[in-house]
Every structure is written in structure tokens, then in C-alpha cells.
Amino acid sequence: MDTDTNRLNRVTETVIGCAYRVSSGLGCGFFEKVYENALVHRLRKIGFDVKQQHPIKVYDEDGTVLGDYFADLLVDDRLIVELKACRALADEHVAQLLGYLKSTQMEHGLLINFGSFKFQIKKYARGKTRR
């Protein structure tokens, strides 16, 4: 039986594998958009639904829309992927992804950096809030 957790794990593992192959093939030195397009191309070729620059609304506590974020990728409506092409990942990159997860109420995201000489990828899970 294919549970939602098993599906999410397969999606995550596949994205990580494809990202690693993109990094190995292209190396570092390109703009973020090149890596984004390469990863999207590979994921779509194997049948994933991938939305690029997916808008995420941010709301105030009273429901007022404060603005939009744009997540680099939303894969199969269950995994947010934030891409970078920089020397090293920084705390603000982590905060950005965690903000996306909080705004969407999604649980899992990947932060991938293609810009470093050493490929960087981190998986994040947003804790469920108990009331």
C-alpha cells in the first residue's frame, strides 16, 4: 500500500538524486535559473508534476494578505524545493525555506545549493503545531 509518507519519501529521494546528477553534470558557476531549469527538466521527464516560481501568500494573524513569496519549486504538491547558487548556505536561506513551509502549512522542504564547489543539500521538516 502506498502511504502518503512513502510517496513523500520517494519524491524526496528522487529530487535529491536528480539534483546530485544536475550538480555533477553542470558543476558550479551558473546562475540559479540554469540549475532550476535543469532540475525541473529531469523531474518532469520522469513524470513528476513540478511548478516553478510557485506563489505562496503570506497572511497576517487577521487574514490580511501581506505579500507573496515565490518558492523555486513545488514538486507533486507535497515538497518545496528552494535552490541557491552561492558560495555557501546561510542562516537566511534556512529561514526562507522554513517561512515557506510555515506559510503553506507543508511539512517538508529541501534547500539545495549548486554554487559551492561541494554540492550542498539539506532536508527540513516543519514541526506540527499543537494547540
LOFISE-190921 format. One line per 10 residues: for each residue x, y, z of C-alpha. Coordinates in nm, 2 decimals. Each point is the difference from the previous one (the first is absolute). Layout:
X/Y/Z; ...
END
This chain:
0.00/0.00/0.00; 0.13/0.34/-0.10; -0.03/0.23/0.30; 0.04/0.38/-0.02; 0.32/-0.03/0.20; 0.15/-0.26/-0.23; -0.09/0.21/-0.30; 0.16/0.31/0.16; 0.31/-0.20/0.07; 0.03/-0.12/-0.36
-0.06/0.35/-0.13; 0.27/0.14/0.23; 0.25/-0.27/-0.09; -0.06/0.04/-0.37; 0.04/0.38/0.02; 0.33/-0.04/0.20; 0.13/-0.25/-0.26; -0.09/0.22/-0.29; 0.15/0.31/0.17; 0.32/-0.19/0.06
0.02/-0.11/-0.37; -0.07/0.36/-0.11; 0.28/0.12/0.22; 0.24/-0.27/-0.12; -0.09/0.08/-0.36; 0.01/0.38/0.01; 0.24/0.07/0.28; 0.00/0.34/0.17; 0.01/0.34/-0.16; -0.34/0.04/-0.16
-0.29/0.22/0.11; -0.27/-0.15/0.21; -0.25/0.00/-0.28; 0.22/-0.24/-0.21; 0.00/-0.25/0.29; -0.38/0.05/0.05; -0.07/-0.07/-0.36; 0.22/-0.31/-0.01; -0.15/-0.15/0.31; -0.36/0.07/-0.12
0.08/-0.15/-0.34; 0.13/-0.32/0.16; -0.28/-0.03/0.25; -0.27/0.06/-0.27; 0.17/-0.26/-0.23; -0.06/-0.27/0.27; -0.36/0.11/0.05; -0.01/0.24/0.29; -0.23/0.30/0.02; 0.23/0.29/0.06
-0.10/0.36/0.04; 0.27/0.27/-0.04; -0.01/0.33/0.19; -0.31/-0.11/0.18; -0.18/0.29/0.18; -0.05/-0.03/0.37; -0.22/0.25/0.18; 0.10/0.13/0.34; -0.28/0.10/0.23; -0.02/0.21/0.32
-0.17/-0.14/0.30; -0.33/0.16/-0.10; 0.02/-0.16/-0.35; 0.12/0.31/-0.18; 0.23/-0.09/-0.29; 0.34/0.16/0.07; 0.18/-0.11/-0.32; 0.12/-0.29/-0.21; 0.30/-0.22/0.01; 0.10/-0.20/-0.30
0.13/-0.35/0.08; 0.25/-0.12/-0.27; -0.17/-0.34/-0.04; -0.31/-0.18/0.13; 0.03/-0.37/-0.08; -0.32/-0.21/-0.02; -0.17/0.25/0.23; 0.18/-0.14/0.30; 0.36/0.11/0.00; 0.14/0.36/-0.01
0.35/0.02/-0.15; 0.20/0.32/0.04; 0.30/0.03/-0.23; 0.31/0.21/0.05; 0.32/0.07/-0.21; 0.22/0.16/0.26; 0.33/-0.06/0.18; -0.16/-0.16/0.31; -0.34/-0.04/0.15; -0.08/0.26/0.27
-0.25/0.03/0.29; -0.22/0.23/-0.21; -0.04/-0.27/-0.26; -0.12/-0.24/0.26; -0.24/0.26/0.14; -0.14/0.06/-0.35; -0.08/-0.37/-0.05; -0.15/-0.03/0.35; -0.21/0.31/-0.07; -0.13/-0.17/-0.32
-0.09/-0.32/0.20; -0.18/0.20/0.27; -0.19/0.21/-0.26; -0.12/-0.30/-0.19; -0.05/-0.23/0.30; 0.21/-0.25/-0.19; 0.23/-0.23/0.21; 0.30/-0.06/-0.22; 0.25/0.19/-0.21; 0.34/-0.02/-0.15
0.27/0.27/-0.02; 0.25/-0.06/-0.28; 0.31/0.20/-0.08; 0.16/-0.06/-0.34; 0.24/0.29/0.03; 0.26/-0.14/0.23; 0.29/-0.22/-0.11; -0.16/-0.26/0.23; -0.36/-0.08/-0.08; -0.22/0.09/0.30
-0.35/-0.13/0.08; -0.20/0.01/0.32; -0.34/-0.14/0.08; -0.23/0.18/0.24; -0.32/-0.11/0.17; -0.23/0.25/0.17; -0.13/-0.12/0.33; -0.37/-0.02/0.04; -0.14/0.27/0.23; -0.21/-0.14/0.29
-0.28/0.21/0.13
END
